[in-house]
Amino acid sequence: MERCPECKAYVITGAKFCMNCGKELVPSPDWPHCTACFKLIDKSSKFCPWCGKKVEDSKPVLQDKQTEPKATYISSSYAEMAFVEGGNFIMGRGDNEHRVQLSSFNISNAPITQSQYEFIMKKNPSKIKGPNNPVECVNWCEAIIFCNKLSLVRKLKPCYSIGNATDLSDIDFTSPIWKHLVCDFAANGFRLPTEAEWEYAARGGRNSCDCFYAGSNILNEVGWYGENSEISSHEICSKKPNSLGIYDMCGNVAEWTYDEYGEYSRFPQVNPRGSSTLNGNHVKRGGSWLDDEEQCTVFFRSAVPRTGKSSSLGFRICSTSSQS
């Protein structure tokens, strides 16, 4: 265990922030990584606190100076967030095009990984295992529960509630009570991105390029899909990011959004939040390791029941920004 330099409270080895005072932490450069689960471990420990492997069998990870280092998100217990400045854009494609205005927000620069999900939820439901692969086989309700739990761990106000309850973990996923879920977009906690926020971030926000995929017109440069995935998800951040430094928005795993699925409005909208027709089907975006090029475009959309699960479906998180 290490101590926070600010408040001296004990902190989990490898944590990005102190859970007591919120100070950002900088991991010691000589901390080793466990060779079994790849998580940071205290150099004085005899066994990995995460998986029990002997530390004597672990060695520090040395970076090759000739290669570009991977995003810091990889070893973090929490998601790295990218700021997306608000603005106007044309959402959709062809007959579905419509103008949307969005406020500023933050979005995780990669899908939630299996190690990050397990850190909060104490389980890993994924079929294709890998600590730095996107978590999958998570339904929409479980993604909502994760957001609230992560908010509480970070001492933030949860965004989601049903009545006065923010602990939603005991509600059956098939229960009609989920139709009464409310999202407080003014809260400072974590949530799923709206469909409009997802597409705006994928396109590059104010730095938008008219590309078919997030950052490129060549899907192989930015995403894992049916032609290059070898029938598997892959570690996050292993393809190029878009202009906002956001990875894996096209391919790897498709991603849940907050919105109920429905037809787009024909009129300009400000901060749209999905269909008012509550049918239990939510929008997924981005395509996956299983999909073709068309399904991985920044404008392709499809519907999945909130209880739906797949090894090709995961999620990333979002938060409302206090910046103007």
C-alpha positions as CSV (number, residue, x, y, z in Angstrom):
1,M,0.0,0.0,0.0
2,E,1.1,3.6,-0.7
3,R,0.0,6.8,1.0
4,C,-1.5,9.8,-0.6
5,P,1.1,12.7,-0.5
6,E,-1.7,15.1,0.3
7,C,-3.8,13.6,3.0
8,K,-1.6,10.6,3.9
9,A,-4.5,8.1,3.5
10,Y,-3.7,4.7,2.2
11,V,-4.4,4.3,-1.5
12,I,-4.7,1.3,-3.8
13,T,-1.5,0.6,-5.7
14,G,-1.9,1.9,-9.3
15,A,-4.9,4.2,-8.5
16,K,-5.1,7.5,-10.5
17,F,-6.7,9.4,-7.7
18,C,-6.8,9.3,-3.9
19,M,-10.3,8.0,-2.9
20,N,-10.1,10.1,0.3
21,C,-9.2,13.6,-0.9
22,G,-9.3,13.2,-4.7
23,K,-5.7,14.2,-5.4
24,E,-4.3,12.9,-8.7
25,L,-1.6,10.4,-8.1
26,V,1.5,9.7,-10.1
27,P,2.6,6.0,-9.9
28,S,6.2,5.3,-8.9
29,P,8.2,4.6,-12.0
30,D,9.7,1.4,-10.4
31,W,6.4,-0.2,-9.6
32,P,6.3,-3.6,-11.4
33,H,3.4,-5.0,-13.3
34,C,2.0,-8.4,-12.5
35,T,2.8,-10.8,-15.4
36,A,-0.5,-12.6,-14.8
37,C,-3.1,-9.8,-14.6
38,F,-0.9,-6.8,-15.8
39,K,-2.0,-4.5,-13.0
40,L,0.4,-2.3,-11.0
41,I,1.6,-3.8,-7.8
42,D,3.6,-2.4,-4.9
43,K,7.3,-3.1,-5.2
44,S,7.4,-4.3,-1.5
45,S,4.6,-6.8,-2.0
46,K,5.4,-10.5,-2.1
47,F,2.2,-11.4,-3.9
48,C,0.0,-9.5,-6.4
49,P,-3.0,-8.2,-4.4
50,W,-5.2,-8.6,-7.5
51,C,-4.6,-12.2,-8.6
52,G,-2.1,-13.7,-6.0
53,K,0.8,-14.3,-8.3
54,K,4.3,-14.1,-6.7
55,V,5.9,-10.7,-7.2
56,E,9.2,-12.4,-7.7
57,D,7.9,-13.6,-11.0
58,S,7.0,-10.1,-12.1
59,K,9.3,-7.6,-13.8
60,P,8.9,-3.9,-14.4
61,V,7.5,-3.1,-17.9
62,L,10.1,-1.3,-19.9
63,Q,9.1,0.8,-22.8
64,D,10.9,0.6,-26.1
65,K,12.2,4.0,-26.9
66,Q,11.7,3.3,-30.6
67,T,7.9,2.8,-30.2
68,E,5.2,5.3,-29.3
69,P,3.9,4.6,-25.7
70,K,0.3,3.5,-25.4
71,A,-2.2,5.8,-23.8
72,T,-2.0,6.1,-20.0
73,Y,-5.6,4.8,-19.9
74,I,-4.2,1.2,-20.2
75,S,-3.0,0.8,-16.6
76,S,-5.5,3.0,-14.9
77,S,-8.2,1.8,-12.6
78,Y,-10.4,4.6,-13.8
79,A,-11.2,5.9,-17.3
80,E,-9.1,8.8,-18.8
81,M,-11.6,11.5,-19.9
82,A,-11.3,13.7,-23.0
83,F,-12.9,17.1,-23.0
84,V,-15.2,17.8,-26.0
85,E,-16.0,21.4,-26.5
86,G,-19.7,22.0,-27.4
87,G,-20.8,23.2,-30.8
88,N,-23.1,22.6,-33.8
89,F,-22.9,19.7,-36.3
90,I,-24.9,17.8,-38.8
91,M,-25.9,14.5,-37.3
92,G,-26.8,11.4,-39.3
93,R,-26.4,10.8,-43.0
94,G,-28.5,11.3,-46.1
95,D,-32.2,11.5,-45.4
96,N,-31.5,11.3,-41.6
97,E,-29.3,14.5,-41.6
98,H,-30.3,17.1,-39.1
99,R,-28.6,19.9,-37.2
100,V,-27.8,19.5,-33.5
101,Q,-26.3,21.8,-30.9
102,L,-24.5,20.3,-27.9
103,S,-23.1,21.7,-24.7
104,S,-19.5,20.7,-23.7
105,F,-19.0,17.3,-22.1
106,N,-16.3,14.8,-21.2
107,I,-16.1,11.3,-22.7
108,S,-13.7,8.4,-21.9
109,N,-11.0,8.2,-24.5
110,A,-11.6,4.5,-24.9
111,P,-14.2,1.9,-24.0
112,I,-14.3,0.7,-20.4
113,T,-11.8,-2.2,-20.0
114,Q,-12.4,-5.5,-18.3
115,S,-10.0,-4.5,-15.5
116,Q,-11.7,-1.2,-14.9
117,Y,-15.1,-2.9,-14.9
118,E,-14.0,-5.6,-12.5
119,F,-12.4,-2.9,-10.2
120,I,-15.8,-1.4,-9.7
121,M,-18.2,-4.3,-10.1
122,K,-16.1,-7.1,-8.7
123,K,-16.8,-9.3,-11.7
124,N,-15.8,-9.7,-15.3
125,P,-18.7,-11.0,-17.5
126,S,-16.6,-10.8,-20.8
127,K,-16.4,-13.8,-23.1
128,I,-13.2,-12.7,-24.8
129,K,-10.9,-12.2,-21.8
130,G,-8.1,-9.7,-21.6
131,P,-7.6,-7.0,-18.8
132,N,-7.1,-4.2,-21.3
133,N,-9.7,-5.5,-23.8
134,P,-13.1,-3.7,-23.7
135,V,-15.5,-5.2,-21.3
136,E,-18.5,-6.9,-23.1
137,C,-21.5,-9.0,-22.3
138,V,-22.8,-6.1,-20.3
139,N,-26.4,-5.0,-20.8
140,W,-27.7,-1.4,-20.7
141,C,-28.8,-1.7,-17.1
142,E,-25.4,-3.0,-15.9
143,A,-23.7,-0.1,-17.7
144,I,-26.0,2.3,-15.9
145,I,-25.3,0.6,-12.5
146,F,-21.5,0.9,-13.3
147,C,-21.8,4.6,-13.9
148,N,-23.5,5.2,-10.5
149,K,-21.0,3.0,-8.6
150,L,-18.1,4.7,-10.2
151,S,-19.5,8.1,-9.3
152,L,-19.8,7.1,-5.7
153,V,-16.3,5.7,-5.6
154,R,-15.0,9.0,-7.0
155,K,-17.2,10.9,-4.5
156,L,-19.4,12.4,-7.2
157,K,-23.1,12.8,-7.5
158,P,-24.7,9.9,-9.3
159,C,-26.5,10.8,-12.5
160,Y,-29.1,8.0,-12.5
161,S,-32.0,7.4,-10.1
162,I,-35.4,5.7,-9.9
163,G,-37.5,7.5,-7.4
164,N,-35.1,8.4,-4.6
165,A,-32.8,5.3,-5.2
166,T,-29.4,5.6,-6.8
167,D,-28.4,2.0,-5.9
168,L,-30.1,0.2,-8.8
169,S,-28.1,-3.1,-8.5
170,D,-31.0,-5.1,-7.0
171,I,-33.6,-4.2,-9.6
172,D,-34.3,-7.1,-12.0
173,F,-33.2,-6.2,-15.5
174,T,-36.6,-7.2,-17.0
175,S,-38.6,-5.1,-14.6
176,P,-40.8,-2.4,-16.1
177,I,-39.5,-0.1,-13.3
178,W,-36.5,0.7,-15.5
179,K,-38.8,2.8,-17.6
180,H,-38.9,5.3,-14.7
181,L,-35.1,5.8,-14.7
182,V,-34.2,9.5,-14.6
183,C,-30.8,11.0,-15.6
184,D,-29.7,14.2,-13.9
185,F,-27.6,15.8,-16.6
186,A,-26.5,18.5,-14.2
187,A,-24.9,16.0,-11.8
188,N,-21.1,15.8,-11.8
189,G,-21.0,12.0,-11.9
190,F,-20.6,9.6,-14.8
191,R,-23.2,8.5,-17.3
192,L,-23.6,7.0,-20.7
193,P,-23.2,9.4,-23.6
194,T,-26.3,10.4,-25.5
195,E,-26.4,9.3,-29.1
196,A,-25.7,12.8,-30.3
197,E,-22.7,13.2,-27.9
198,W,-21.3,9.9,-29.1
199,E,-21.5,10.9,-32.8
200,Y,-20.2,14.4,-32.2
201,A,-17.2,13.0,-30.3
202,A,-16.6,10.3,-32.9
203,R,-16.6,12.9,-35.7
204,G,-14.0,15.0,-33.8
205,G,-16.3,17.6,-32.2
206,R,-15.3,21.1,-33.5
207,N,-12.3,19.5,-35.2
208,S,-14.7,17.4,-37.2
209,C,-13.6,15.9,-40.5
210,D,-16.1,14.5,-43.0
211,C,-14.8,11.0,-42.5
212,F,-16.7,7.7,-42.6
213,Y,-14.9,6.5,-39.5
214,A,-13.6,8.2,-36.3
215,G,-10.5,9.9,-37.6
216,S,-10.1,8.4,-41.0
217,N,-11.7,7.2,-44.2
218,I,-9.7,3.9,-43.9
219,L,-11.2,1.8,-41.2
220,N,-8.1,-0.4,-40.8
221,E,-6.3,2.6,-39.5
222,V,-8.6,3.3,-36.6
223,G,-10.7,0.2,-35.9
224,W,-10.9,-3.6,-35.4
225,Y,-13.7,-5.0,-37.6
226,G,-14.7,-8.2,-39.4
227,E,-11.9,-8.1,-41.9
228,N,-8.9,-7.5,-39.6
229,S,-10.0,-8.6,-36.1
230,E,-9.3,-12.4,-36.4
231,I,-12.7,-12.9,-34.8
232,S,-11.8,-11.2,-31.5
233,S,-11.8,-7.9,-29.6
234,H,-8.4,-6.3,-29.0
235,E,-6.6,-4.2,-26.5
236,I,-7.9,-0.6,-26.4
237,C,-5.8,2.2,-27.9
238,S,-4.0,-0.2,-30.3
239,K,-5.3,1.7,-33.4
240,K,-5.0,5.4,-34.2
241,P,-7.2,7.9,-32.3
242,N,-9.3,10.6,-33.9
243,S,-8.5,14.3,-33.7
244,L,-9.7,14.6,-30.1
245,G,-7.4,11.7,-29.0
246,I,-10.3,9.3,-28.6
247,Y,-9.7,5.7,-29.5
248,D,-11.9,2.7,-30.7
249,M,-15.0,4.6,-31.5
250,C,-15.3,2.6,-34.7
251,G,-14.9,-1.2,-34.3
252,N,-13.5,-3.3,-31.5
253,V,-16.8,-3.3,-29.6
254,A,-20.1,-1.5,-30.4
255,E,-21.2,0.8,-27.6
256,W,-24.3,1.5,-25.6
257,T,-25.7,5.0,-25.6
258,Y,-28.2,6.4,-23.2
259,D,-31.0,7.1,-25.8
260,E,-34.1,5.1,-26.5
261,Y,-34.1,4.2,-30.1
262,G,-36.5,6.1,-32.4
263,E,-36.6,8.2,-35.5
264,Y,-34.6,11.4,-35.7
265,S,-36.4,14.7,-35.5
266,R,-36.6,16.7,-38.7
267,F,-36.0,19.9,-36.9
268,P,-32.8,21.4,-35.3
269,Q,-32.3,20.2,-31.8
270,V,-30.4,21.3,-28.7
271,N,-28.9,18.5,-26.5
272,P,-31.2,15.8,-27.7
273,R,-31.7,12.8,-25.4
274,G,-33.4,10.2,-27.4
275,S,-36.9,9.2,-28.3
276,S,-39.8,10.0,-26.0
277,T,-41.3,6.7,-26.9
278,L,-40.1,4.3,-24.2
279,N,-39.9,0.9,-25.9
280,G,-37.0,-0.6,-23.9
281,N,-34.7,-0.6,-27.0
282,H,-31.5,1.6,-26.8
283,V,-29.2,2.8,-29.4
284,K,-25.8,1.1,-30.0
285,R,-23.1,2.8,-32.0
286,G,-19.7,2.3,-33.6
287,G,-19.7,-1.3,-34.8
288,S,-17.4,-4.1,-33.6
289,W,-14.8,-6.7,-34.3
290,L,-17.7,-8.8,-35.8
291,D,-19.1,-6.2,-38.2
292,D,-18.6,-4.9,-41.7
293,E,-17.4,-1.5,-42.7
294,E,-20.8,0.1,-43.1
295,Q,-21.8,-0.9,-39.5
296,C,-18.6,0.8,-38.2
297,T,-19.3,4.2,-39.7
298,V,-19.8,7.2,-37.4
299,F,-23.4,7.5,-38.5
300,F,-24.7,3.9,-38.5
301,R,-27.1,3.1,-35.7
302,S,-29.1,0.2,-34.5
303,A,-31.3,-0.8,-31.6
304,V,-30.8,-3.4,-28.8
305,P,-33.1,-4.3,-25.9
306,R,-31.8,-3.0,-22.6
307,T,-31.3,-6.6,-21.5
308,G,-29.3,-7.5,-24.6
309,K,-25.8,-8.8,-24.2
310,S,-23.1,-9.7,-26.7
311,S,-19.3,-10.3,-26.8
312,S,-19.3,-7.5,-29.4
313,L,-21.1,-4.9,-27.3
314,G,-19.5,-2.7,-24.6
315,F,-19.7,0.9,-23.5
316,R,-17.7,4.1,-22.6
317,I,-18.6,6.7,-20.1
318,C,-19.4,10.4,-20.2
319,S,-19.9,13.4,-17.9
320,T,-21.3,16.8,-18.2
321,S,-18.6,19.4,-18.3
322,S,-18.4,22.4,-16.0
323,Q,-16.4,24.3,-18.7
324,S,-18.3,26.6,-21.0
